[in-house]
Amino acid sequence: MSIVHCYFMPMRTLIAGLGNPILGDDGVGWRVAEEFSRRAGIPLGDSQLPGETAIQPNTISIERFALSGIALMERMVGYDRVIIIDSLNTGKYEQGKVVVFPLDSLADLTYGHTASAHDVSLKNALLLGRQMGAFLPADEDVFVVAIEAEHVYDFKEELSPAIAAAVPVAVEHVMKLMEL
């Protein structure tokens, strides 16, 4: 009779605050990640680089990035679930409105999404990564917590009042997604 050992691998989650902290409201993703880190008691930048093995793997990593497309996809390798926090500029919502949706519900905005002709949308980057054999979360396991913001190109480090007021609301949405 043989004994079969079953090991439970905890779900690894990346919380990615996106944006540029010196471009006004574009830095809101960083601020939400910082506040979530403080409230959850999880240090920022606690993630391992892809391919590194921790003695006791962390189940939640919180990072701040100024990345998109392929570069963001590369940071998502090895995670089962990802929560992306970013500003949103659609004009559909009032300033500071927090919207939450899974990536698979977002249209693939391949055209007009970036200033670089050398990048792709996140959905296409994830598809490419999976085709190359990278361990990446499914689109339905990537959630976006977005804050409608108009002033994403102003050179300043402060958030506008409406966007600053949205930070704790966005943190609550991240907490709910994490079931904390």
URGILIN-V312339 format. One record per backbone hydrogen bond with DSSP energy under -0.5 kcal/mol. NH is the residue of the N-H (numbers start at 1). CO is the residue of the C=O. Records with the same first field share a line. If there is no record, write none. Layout:
NH->CO / CO
//
This chain:
4->2
5->3
7->5
9->7
10->8
13->11 / 59
14->81
15->13 / 61
16->14 / 83
17->15 / 63
18->16 / 85
19->65
23->20
24->156
25->151
26->23
27->24
28->25
29->18 / 26
30->27
31->27
32->28
33->29
34->30
35->31
36->32
37->33
38->34
39->35
40->36
41->37
42->37
43->41
45->62
46->43 / 62
52->49
54->52
61->13
62->43
63->15
65->17
71->68
72->68
73->69
74->70
75->71
76->72 / 73
77->73 / 74
78->135
79->76
80->12
81->12
82->141
83->14
84->82 / 143
85->16
86->145
88->147
96->148
97->94
99->97 / 146
101->144
103->139 / 142
104->139
105->102
106->103
109->107
110->108
119->116
125->121
126->122
127->123
128->124
129->125
130->126
131->127
132->128
133->130
134->129
136->134
141->138
142->139
143->82 / 141
144->101
145->84
146->99 / 144
147->86
148->97 / 146
149->88
152->150
156->22 / 154
164->160
165->161
166->162 / 163
167->163 / 164
170->166
171->167
172->168
173->169
174->170
175->171
176->172
177->173
178->174
179->175 / 176
180->175
//
